[in-house]
Amino acid sequence: MAIMHNGRAARRQTMRAIRPQRQGARPLLAMWWAGAIGVMALWWQNTPVVHIDLAEWLLGSGRLTGLLGGYTIAVVVLLMARVPALERRVGSDRVARWHAMSGRFAVSLVLAHLLLTIGGYSVQANTGLVEQTLVIVLDFPRMIEATVGTALLLVIGFISARAVRRRMRYEIWYYLHLLTYVAVYLSFWHQLAAGAEFVANPTARTLWYVLYGVAGLLLIWYRVLAPIRLNRRHRMRVERTVYESPGVVSVLITGRRLHRLGAQPGQFFRWRFLTDGLRWSSNPYSLSAAPRPDLLRITVKANGEHSEAVSRLRPGTRVWAEGPYGAMTAARRSQEKVLMIAGGAGITPMRALFETLPGEPGDLTLLYRASKTEDLALWGELRQIAAARGARLLYAVNGPDGVRPEITPKRLRELLPDIDDHDVYVCGPAGLARQSYEALREAGVPDRRIHHESFEM
């Protein structure tokens, strides 16, 4: 067992991290909707008369879907940038869902733009669809690049469909997904060269450059330059691995001035271990203990090729990290009393929060859900923390007949009669998260005090 206790110092640091709650999602959503309305206003300004004529209607609709598709693609790029302020205020899981949803909208709008435009010109010229497609691709400005970019976007949209993605190795999907950048670059120039809203409107053209320029600069800074700076500064390596329980291993990572990473309990990094079989994949793992100036710890449950290979890491292996990410930290807390519900790999951030969340004896409760007692990873550490802090530590495991104990509103109120006065942190499989959320809401816990991040898309 690898015990890392730094409780008092970590709690003092956590107190400094706590800030009043802010709703980060609503202003951002308002901004993005305002941008979409601005794009539609640009289209309307360039469309003085809405014709009943079928060709004009199709072409006008094609222009509108093209503009909205181009705007949404810029939003997709922004959401791929992993801007720390955005992920902390909104939550990494929500940003990931927004990215996936925006990607689907972008592909749908681009496809609609393609079909409506070809259909409109075909009706206008009284030609067949295939013939008109060849005319558009070969004769319109920057259309060959745009065709390649559109084809790439459609391929990326196909492989990102959940049913397809689940059948692909993560590494293959990840590197194919990077072709999005190529697709965006190729399609951007067509928008300015052929878009009626930009050809004769320098202001609109400048704003479009600014939109894509800001998204691109944020992407380059946070996905390329900031990680290079972080890893050159901190030079992390594997110190050792420690067996915790069946299929669970902790990795102790050393480095220089790790306290300057700004990591908080409850957050995660994307880790890349520079050794055979692991250097080409980057996976998110939460910190399972409060960070120290000279040491970080992650705890990994073997449920795939990557996590199984992590258990075989050798001391001295170089580590490339990106982060910290995640908003499930002490900063979300608003009540004195806190309930934490964990299951599976979700125990890792909860263990760090259990040690560091400020509280008096009796304020903190951790409920750990597992299939059997042997799966209660880090249980010895959790017991020590509970004893030292006067916190409650509970577990729920399947019975001898395999029956799962359900988390119900009645059971929650029996355990904590004042459950509606608690903040609740939930981390675990999607089924546990849904069941817990529904039970907590029925038990009287307001939605704003249920804190959860999920990375199942």
Salt bridges, closest charged atoms under 4 A:
ASP93 OD2 - ARG97 NH1 3.46
GLU145 OE2 - ARG142 NE 2.97
GLU171 OE1 - ARG169 NH2 3.65
GLU197 OE2 - ARG63 NH2 2.67
GLU239 OE1 - ARG240 NE 3.71
GLU244 OE2 - ARG297 NH1 3.98
ASP294 OD1 - ARG292 NE 3.53
GLU305 OE1 - ARG169 NH1 2.86
GLU322 OE1 - ARG82 NH1 3.17
GLU355 OE2 - HIS5 ND1 3.78
GLU355 OE1 - ARG351 NH1 2.43
ASP375 OD2 - LYS372 NZ 3.28
GLU381 OE2 - ARG297 NH1 2.77
GLU381 OE1 - ARG351 NH2 2.83
GLU414 OE1 - ARG411 NH1 3.26
ASP418 OD2 - LYS337 NZ 2.71
ASP418 OD1 - HIS422 ND1 3.98
ASP423 OD1 - HIS451 NE2 2.82
